[in-house]
Amino acid sequence: LSDWPPDKSWAMVLKLVELEGFENFAQNMERDAPNRFRDWMAELAPEEAKLPLDWKTLDNKYFRKLLVIRCLRPDRMSSALAKWIRGSLPNGRAFIDCDASLSFYKVLNSSYEDSTSTTPFFFILSPGADPVKEVEAL
């Protein structure tokens, strides 16, 4: 594993193995199926692909798969979280796909109208996102 996975990902995997049920994950990556894990990491949408070995069963426990995705492909967390919300929450699709036809400003304005001093709303930002102008425009 000299050049793969990146040091930061490997450090997160080493923390992951401290969680119950993940004790063998690092060993499986390093010794048992490194090429299969490398192939999984190279997937365009690894959140849609089955993990190697018995880790494929994490598709049935998708929140736990999110932990693996966070370690190995943090760039895919937004898509993975959206998939989890759609499949896990009652009316999950309504939360994720609700305002796809509206502009960001219209969604923000609608959220603002729904909020109160005791019902705030939160921004979950991705790198490069900056809603400050739109918020100030309200």
Summary of the structure (lengths in Angstrom):
residues: 138
radius of gyration: 18.6
end to end distance: 50.7
largest distance: 55.1
contacts: 306
relative contact order: 0.08
helix: 62%
strand: 1%
